[in-house]
Amino acid sequence: MNIGTGYTPASTTAGDVWMGTNTISYKDGANLVRTLSVNGLTNTFSAPQIIDTTATTAALRVTQKGTGNVLLIEDSLNPDADALVVDQAGNVGIGVATGYTATQKVEVVGNVKASGFVNAAGPVFTVKSVSTHGVGANTHDIYMSVGGSTYRIPCIFVSTP
């Protein structure tokens, strides 16, 4: 074990542990160097990470005590123009810019696909019925209710193969 500030050994073997300026490093049983960040610095993982547990509590807990978002998932760009963000109020932004500020509980930039919707208290969106009338291109209407008012939307139904 080598303890010292800024120490980097010239050579190491499995089981060695040493402390650098802001890191603690060790050589594992597979003879690979593993490094842990200390002093509040950010850990950056360049390999896939797996959380595999059997527990009655959350497998991953994130506590944001500062002013930033709780979670930010980006692709290869930083800052990302279409990230997934969870802010401190639990609002979720999907396909939003990295510095996104939520205006609703779920905000989506792009199309949404769902297998169903569940109605809750307050204004709701429901398809009331679909009716057929007349002939020509616009022979169908969708009737929907939004906040207690019913609206008719003329539409064209196209059959799929």
matplotlib code that plots the C-alpha trace (Angstrom):
import matplotlib.pyplot as plt

x = [0.0, 1.4, 0.0, 1.0, -0.3, 0.2, 1.9, 1.9, 3.9, 6.3, 5.0, 2.1, 0.9, -2.6, -3.5, -1.5, -3.3, -2.1, -3.3, -2.8, -3.7, -7.5, -7.8, -7.4, -6.3, -5.8, -4.9, -7.6, -7.3, -7.5, -4.4, -6.5, -6.0, -9.2, -9.5, -11.9, -12.4, -12.2, -12.6, -16.0, -14.8, -17.0, -16.6, -16.7, -17.3, -16.3, -17.7, -21.3, -22.4, -24.9, -27.0, -28.1, -29.7, -32.5, -33.8, -37.0, -35.6, -34.8, -31.9, -30.7, -31.4, -30.5, -30.8, -30.3, -29.5, -28.4, -30.3, -29.7, -31.8, -32.1, -31.4, -30.1, -29.7, -27.9, -26.7, -23.2, -23.8, -23.3, -25.2, -27.9, -30.8, -33.1, -32.3, -34.4, -34.5, -36.1, -36.2, -36.4, -40.2, -40.3, -41.3, -40.1, -39.0, -38.5, -36.7, -36.0, -32.9, -30.3, -31.2, -34.9, -37.3, -40.5, -43.9, -45.9, -45.4, -44.6, -43.4, -42.6, -40.9, -41.9, -44.5, -46.1, -47.2, -49.3, -51.4, -53.9, -54.7, -56.1, -58.5, -58.0, -59.8, -59.9, -60.1, -59.8, -59.4, -61.6, -62.7, -66.5, -67.3, -66.5, -69.3, -69.5, -71.6, -72.0, -69.6, -66.2, -62.9, -64.0, -66.6, -65.7, -65.8, -64.2, -66.1, -64.1, -64.6, -62.1, -63.0, -66.7, -67.2, -67.6, -65.8, -66.2, -63.0, -63.5, -60.9, -59.9, -59.5, -56.8, -56.7, -53.3, -52.0]
y = [0.0, 3.3, 6.4, 9.8, 12.8, 12.6, 9.2, 7.0, 3.8, 2.9, -0.7, -2.5, -6.0, -7.3, -6.2, -2.9, 0.2, 3.8, 7.3, 10.0, 13.7, 13.3, 9.5, 6.2, 3.4, -0.3, -3.2, -5.9, -9.7, -9.5, -7.2, -4.2, -0.8, 0.6, 4.2, 5.9, 9.6, 11.3, 14.8, 15.3, 15.0, 13.5, 9.8, 9.2, 5.6, 4.7, 1.2, 0.1, -0.1, -2.6, -2.4, -5.9, -6.2, -8.0, -5.5, -4.0, -0.5, 1.3, -0.1, 3.4, 6.5, 10.0, 12.9, 16.4, 18.9, 21.6, 23.6, 21.5, 18.8, 15.4, 13.4, 14.2, 11.5, 12.6, 10.9, 11.6, 15.4, 17.6, 19.8, 17.7, 19.2, 16.1, 14.8, 13.1, 15.3, 15.0, 18.2, 18.8, 18.9, 15.4, 16.9, 14.8, 16.3, 13.9, 15.1, 18.4, 20.6, 20.0, 23.2, 22.4, 24.0, 22.1, 23.6, 20.4, 17.0, 15.4, 17.4, 15.7, 17.3, 14.9, 12.3, 10.2, 6.6, 5.0, 1.9, 3.7, 6.6, 6.7, 9.5, 11.3, 14.1, 17.5, 18.2, 15.0, 14.1, 11.3, 10.0, 9.9, 8.1, 7.9, 8.3, 7.8, 10.1, 11.0, 10.1, 11.5, 12.0, 13.3, 10.7, 10.2, 12.4, 11.8, 13.3, 14.0, 15.6, 18.1, 19.5, 18.6, 20.2, 17.9, 18.7, 17.2, 16.6, 15.7, 13.1, 10.7, 7.0, 5.2, 1.5, -0.1, -3.2]
z = [0.0, -1.0, 0.7, -0.3, -2.2, -6.0, -5.8, -9.0, -8.7, -11.5, -11.6, -9.8, -9.2, -8.3, -4.8, -4.8, -3.6, -4.0, -3.5, -6.1, -5.9, -6.1, -6.5, -4.8, -7.2, -6.9, -9.2, -9.1, -9.3, -13.2, -13.0, -14.2, -12.6, -11.0, -9.9, -7.5, -7.4, -4.0, -2.6, -4.2, -7.8, -10.4, -11.3, -15.0, -16.2, -19.8, -19.7, -19.2, -15.6, -14.3, -11.1, -10.1, -6.7, -4.8, -2.3, -1.0, -1.5, -4.8, -6.8, -7.5, -5.5, -6.6, -4.2, -5.7, -3.0, -5.3, -7.9, -11.0, -12.6, -10.8, -13.9, -17.3, -20.0, -23.2, -26.3, -27.7, -27.6, -24.6, -24.4, -26.0, -27.9, -27.3, -23.8, -21.1, -18.0, -14.6, -12.6, -8.9, -8.9, -10.6, -13.9, -16.9, -20.2, -23.1, -26.2, -24.6, -24.6, -21.8, -19.9, -20.0, -17.5, -17.1, -17.5, -17.0, -15.2, -18.5, -21.5, -24.8, -27.8, -30.6, -31.2, -28.4, -28.8, -26.1, -25.8, -23.7, -21.5, -17.9, -17.0, -13.7, -11.9, -13.7, -17.4, -19.5, -23.1, -24.3, -27.7, -27.5, -30.7, -34.4, -36.9, -40.7, -42.9, -46.6, -49.4, -50.5, -48.9, -45.5, -44.5, -40.8, -37.7, -34.4, -31.5, -28.4, -25.1, -23.6, -20.2, -20.6, -24.1, -27.1, -30.4, -33.9, -35.9, -39.5, -40.6, -43.3, -42.5, -44.5, -44.4, -43.7, -45.4]

ax = plt.figure().add_subplot(projection="3d")
ax.plot(x, y, z, "-o")
ax.set_aspect("equal")
plt.show()
